[in-house]
Amino acid sequence: MDTPDVLTWRDGHIEALDQTALPHQVRVLRIATVDQLVEAITRLAIRGAPLLGAAGALGVALAVRQAGREGWDGQRLDAEIKRIADARPTAVNLRREVSAVAARIPQGRQAVEDAALAVMDFAATASRQISLRGAAYLRDTCGRGRLRVHTHCNTGSLACLGWGTALGVIRALHEAGALGHVIVDETRPLLQGARLTCWELGQLGIEHRLACDGAGPFLISQGLADAVVVGADRVAANGDVANKIGTYGLALAAHRAGIPFLVAVPESTIDEATPSGSAIPLERRPDEEITVPAAPAGTHALNFAFDVTPAELVSAVVTEKRLIPNGQWLTRPVS
């Protein structure tokens, strides 16, 4: 199946692969307004923390163009840009990249567009660096055999551009001949693991097995994984990690089994302004994502999109700049 680019800027509008249609249909969205972008982000047609950052950056360029067409004043433009930044509250990359590109508005439209495209280029470059550093860490920690890796949600090129983060680490292991197989959680309730990660692994020719979310900790306890690798939507200053709901259970299981639990993220996902996981806003999504079609009418849900894994359960965090082992969160970013 030929796949178009995940995210592009073309003739003053955004083109994005609709991730809700995969794996059965490849559909490209043409996004020309802030309303269309916010809608695509909130329904998860565009998703994944690094990709959200890139989409938010392009969204600022989109808003500037729309402001020119429709005659918005500065207050309206600021409000529309804030809507983009607020579309997903947990992923810090979205707000951070929106803010960085919006700061270029006084320099003119071209400066904004150049800054947005630079965000995209950097995301792709950073993902490869994350991937190689994370793979080296796992080989050093687990040994030089063919590793069995457990992962959760989707963290490949669909979510991150380039190689991805956690899935990029897996890809780097595969290309080094150091990967046995991958266990992929289905990732309830929207099945990003089943729909997206399995699809990406298939495209790469990587052996994998799909598992129910509830089975993940048990599979780890049975010695079926040598390491767990996940991405994150925000890492607090103390090392607490917010990631897709279901991550915490895998971290507990990995800790008990004595295997590495590695978090792979760009530096932009580390939020030094958030002191700990308790300060991370956790998105709650509509009940219907869980209740339809199986539950009786009127059933209410606790549909948290993310959970928080305490820093003490994280073996290491790997970024494009550094490896941060457990307990070393006073280390400053490498310049």
N, C-alpha and C positions, 0 to 999 in steps of 0.2 A: 504494500500500500504506500503510494507516494504521499508524503506529508508536507504541507506548507509550513512556513515559518510560524513559530509559536506566537510571536509578537513582532509587528513591523510598523514603521511610520511611512506612509505612502501618500504623497500628494496632499498633505495637510490633514490626513485622518489616520486613525489607528486601524490596523487589521490584526485580528487575534483569532487563534484557533479556539473554537468553542469546546472546552473540556467537558462539558456536560453531555456532548454527543458521542464522545469516544467510549469504547473502541469500535463501535459498529458503524459510525458515520464520521467522516471528516468534513467539518463545516467551518467556514471562515466567517467571522463577524466583521462587518464594516462599521466602524464607530466614528461618528462625526460630531457628536454632542456630548456634553457632560452627563446629561441624563442617561444616554446609552452606555457610557462608560461605567457610571455608578451601578446601573442595573446589571451589567455584565460581571462586575466585581461581587456584588451582593449575592447573586445567584450562582457564583462559583464557576462561571464560564471562564473567567480569568482568576487564577488562584496560585498559591505557593508564595511564601514570603518574598524571596528575591524577585520573582516575576511581578508581584504586586508593586514592589518598589519601582521597577522599570515602567510598569503601566501607569503608576501615579505620576512619574516624571513626564511621560508622554501626555498624560492627562492635563498637566499644566499647559503644555504647548497647545493642546486641543482647546482648552478654555480661552487662551489668549486669542486664538483664531476666531473662536465663536464670539468673543467679546467684540472683536473688530467688525464681524458681519452684522451683529445685532445691536451694536451701540451701547454695550454695557458701560456703566461707570465703574470707578475703582472699587466701590463698596460691593457692587454686584459680583465683580470678578473675584474679589476676596472670598465672598460667600460661596461661590461655586467651587473654588479651589478647596475650601474647607470641606465641602461635601465629599470631594474625592478622598481627602485625607482621612475622613471619618468613616469611610465605607466599610472597613473591617478594623475593629478597634484593637485586636490583639497583636497583629503583625506590625511591629515597629518600623519595618522597612518602608511601608507605604507612606506613613506620615513623614518619615525622615527624608525620603527622596522628593516628595511633594514640596516640602519646605525648602530643600536645597535648590530646586529648580525655580521655585517661585521667587526666590531672592534675586534671580537674574532678570525679572520682569522690567525693572527700570532701564535695563540695557537694550531692550527691544526684543521683538519677536524672534529674530534670528538667533540671538544669544540664548533665548529660552530653548529653542529647538536644538541648538548645538549641545546645550547642557543635558537635555533629555536623552539625546542619542549617546552622549558620553556615558550616562548611567547604564544604558543597555550594553555598550561595549565592555565596560568594566565588569558587569555582572557575569558575562560569558567568560572573561579571562579569569576572574576570581574563582569561578566554579572549578576550573581545571586545577588550579593551585590547591584548593581545598581537597579535591579528590586525591591527588597524588600524596599530599601530606597525611591525609587520613589513612590511606592504604598502607603507607610506610609504617605508621603507628601500629596498625593492627598486625602487620607481619612481624614487627619487632616484639609485640606483646604476646601474640598467640603462637608464634613459631612460623616456620617457613613452609608448612604444608598447605594443602588446598583447604581454605577456610569455608565453613558453613556460616552464613550470615543471616540474621533475622532483621527485618525492617518493617516499618509501619508508615502508612499513608503514602504519599507520592512526593518524591524529592529529586526527580530527574530533570531532563531538559524542559519538560512541560511546566515544571514549577519554578525553574531557576535560570533558564537559558544555559547554553553551553552543555557541560557534562552533568550538571546538577550538584547537589551537596551529598547527602547520604547515598543516593543512588550513583552519584559520581564516584564515591569511594568504592562502591561495589564494582563499577565499571573499570576502575583502575586496577583493582584486584584481578578481575577477569582478564584484562589485557596483559597483566604480568604473569598469567598462568597460575595464579594463587587463589583462585576461587573454586570451591566445590559446587555449592548450590545456594540459593536464596530462599528463605521462607518469607512470604509476603502476607501480612495481615490484610483481610478484606477491607478494613477501615470503615466500620459502620458510622453513621447510617447512609452515607452517600457513596461508599464503596470506591474511594479513590485508589486503594490498593488493588482491588480486583479489576477495576476498569482501566486504570492508568498505569500503575506500576507493572502489572503483569504484561500489559501491552508494550511498554517500553522495553522490558526485559526480553520479551519475544523478539522485538525488532533488533535487539543487540545479540541475539542468539545465546542468552544466558539461561542456564537451567534454573528453574524455580518451581516452588510449590506454594499453592494458595491455602491459607488457614483462616478459620473463623477467629475473630478478635479474641473471644473468650478462651480459645485454645492456646493462645500465644504463651502465657506464663507456664502452662503445663508442658508444652513442647520444649521450652528452655530447661525446665526441671528434669526432663528426660534425656538431657545431653545431646539434643538434636541441633544445637547452635553453638558455635565457638565465640560469637560476638553479636551484639545488637548495635545497629547503626541507625540513627534517626536524624532528621533535621530539626528545626525549631522556628517558631514565629517570633519569639523574643527570649533573650537570655538576660536575666537581671544582673545587677552589679555584683551580687554575692554568688552568682553561678546557678541560681535556680532557673529552670528551663520550662517555658510554656510551649507545648507542642500539641498536635492533634490528640483528642481524647482517646485514651487507651495506652498512651505512652508510659504513664506512671506505673501501670501494672507490669510492663515489660522491664522497667528499671528495677523494680523490686525483685522480680524473678532473676534478672541478670546478677544483681547483688548477691542474692542467696546462692546462686549457682557458681559464683566466683568467676564470671566471664566479663569482658569489657563491655561497658555501655558508653558508646561514643556518640557525641552530638556534633554534627557537621553543619556549620553556618558561615555566612560572610560576616566580616567584622561589623557591618552595619546592623546586624541582628542583635549585637550586644548593646544593651541599653543601660549606660551608666547612670542615667537619671532615674531609673527604677531600682530602688534599693534591694528589693527581694521579690520573690514570686507572689507574695500576698498583695503587692501593689500593682500587679499586672492585670489589666482589665480583660476578663474572660468572656468572649462572645457567647451569647446564648441564641440559638437559632430556632426557627418555628417548630412548634409541636408536630406539625404534619410530616416533617421529615422522618419522624419515628413512628407516629401513630398510623399513618396511611401506608398500606391498605389493611393492615392486620388487626389493629386494636378496635374495640367497640367505640361507637360514636360517643363523644364527650370525654374521652380519655385525655388527660393532660400529661405532659412529658417534662423531664429535666434534660433538655437537649443542649448540654454544654459542648461547644465545638472544640474546646481545648482543655487540657489539664496542666498541672504544674508538677514537675519532678524536682524534688529537693536536690541541691547541689551535692550533698554527700553521696547520692546514688549515681552521680555522673563520673565515669572514669576519666574522661577528658573531653574538652571542647576543642575542635580544630577549625581554624579559619584560614583564609588565604595568606595571613601574615604570621601565624604562630600556632603552636599547640599549647593548650592550657591544661596541665594535669589537675586532677582533683586536689583541692586545697590551696591552689596558687592564684586565687582571684584578686590578689593585690598587684599582680603583674600588669603593667601598663601595656597598651598596644604598641607593637613595633612600628616605628615611623618609616 
